[in-house]
């Protein structure tokens, strides 16, 4: 029973680790930043709860009308909206959320640019939100510690049997 439980827990922790690596660390090596969508301003193209990947290595000069970009506001807030107008001379864009009736007030400067959206994974962001909870992290850590203890117990037990 303990062996089966241990195998299941080990599989779960490995799956969580691999998912974290694939969803967060691997894309960052290519200049992509994962972001969780928390508002419906870009629906239906980008549903609430999606995880989007923006690439900061795509230069501002290469952004054109129709592209979806992330840009920063004061207070560390980021916005993901579609470019509806570009002005390369003034180095600004006009943006609009697909679900919004009107364009965003004011222009977005090249300095506010955080990256162009490359792709999105609908609803995967909800899973990420679950793992942001402290209780989930503590539970995952506790399971990991339990696995290490069980593994050490098996090693100690098998070593003791060989010496007898």
SVG drawing of the C-alpha trace seen along z (x, -y; Angstrom):
<svg xmlns="http://www.w3.org/2000/svg" viewBox="-19 -62 46 74">
<polyline fill="none" stroke="black" stroke-width="0.4" points="0.0,0.0 2.8,-2.4 4.7,-1.6 1.6,-2.3 1.0,-5.6 4.6,-6.5 4.6,-5.9 1.5,-8.0 2.9,-10.8 6.2,-10.7 4.4,-10.8 2.3,-13.8 5.4,-15.7 7.3,-14.9 4.3,-16.0 4.0,-19.3 7.7,-19.9 7.7,-19.2 4.6,-21.3 6.3,-24.2 9.4,-23.8 7.6,-23.7 5.1,-26.5 7.5,-28.9 11.3,-28.3 11.6,-26.9 9.7,-29.8 11.8,-32.4 14.9,-31.1 13.4,-32.3 12.5,-35.7 8.8,-34.8 7.1,-35.9 4.0,-34.0 1.0,-36.1 -2.3,-35.1 -5.3,-36.9 -7.6,-38.2 -10.1,-40.4 -12.4,-39.8 -11.3,-42.8 -9.7,-40.5 -12.5,-37.9 -13.2,-35.9 -9.7,-35.9 -8.1,-35.5 -10.5,-34.2 -10.2,-35.0 -8.0,-32.4 -5.8,-31.9 -2.0,-32.0 -0.4,-34.1 3.2,-34.3 4.6,-37.6 8.0,-38.0 10.0,-41.1 12.6,-40.4 10.3,-41.5 11.2,-45.1 8.7,-47.9 9.3,-49.0 8.1,-45.6 4.7,-45.9 1.8,-46.5 -1.9,-47.1 -3.7,-43.9 -0.9,-42.6 -1.7,-41.9 0.8,-43.5 1.4,-43.7 2.3,-47.0 2.9,-48.3 1.0,-50.9 2.1,-52.6 1.9,-50.4 3.2,-47.3 -0.1,-46.6 0.2,-45.1 -2.4,-45.3 -2.9,-43.0 -4.7,-44.7 -4.7,-44.8 -2.9,-47.6 -5.4,-49.5 -3.2,-52.3 0.6,-52.9 2.6,-56.1 6.2,-55.2 7.3,-58.9 5.9,-59.6 6.8,-56.1 3.2,-55.4 0.3,-53.0 -3.4,-53.2 -4.8,-50.0 -8.2,-48.5 -9.5,-45.4 -11.5,-43.3 -14.5,-43.2 -14.4,-47.0 -16.6,-49.4 -13.9,-52.1 -10.1,-52.4 -8.1,-52.8 -7.8,-56.4 -4.4,-57.9 -1.5,-56.4 0.8,-53.6 4.5,-54.6 7.3,-52.3 8.8,-52.6 5.7,-50.9 6.1,-47.9 6.5,-44.5 6.2,-42.2 4.1,-40.9 1.7,-38.0 3.1,-34.9 0.4,-32.4 -2.0,-31.6 -3.2,-28.5 -6.9,-29.0 -7.9,-28.4 -4.5,-27.1 -4.1,-30.2 -6.8,-28.9 -4.5,-26.0 -1.6,-28.5 -3.9,-30.5 -4.6,-27.4 -0.8,-26.9 -0.4,-30.5 -2.3,-29.6 0.0,-29.1 -1.9,-26.0 -1.4,-24.3 2.4,-25.0 2.6,-23.9 0.8,-20.7 3.0,-20.0 6.1,-20.6 4.8,-18.3 4.1,-15.5 7.7,-16.0 9.1,-15.7 7.0,-12.6 8.4,-11.0 11.9,-11.7 11.3,-10.2 9.7,-7.1 12.6,-6.8 15.2,-7.1 13.3,-4.6 13.4,-2.0 17.1,-2.6 17.9,-2.2 15.7,0.9 17.3,2.5 20.8,1.7 20.0,3.2 18.7,6.5 22.0,6.9 24.1,6.6 22.2,9.4"/>
</svg>
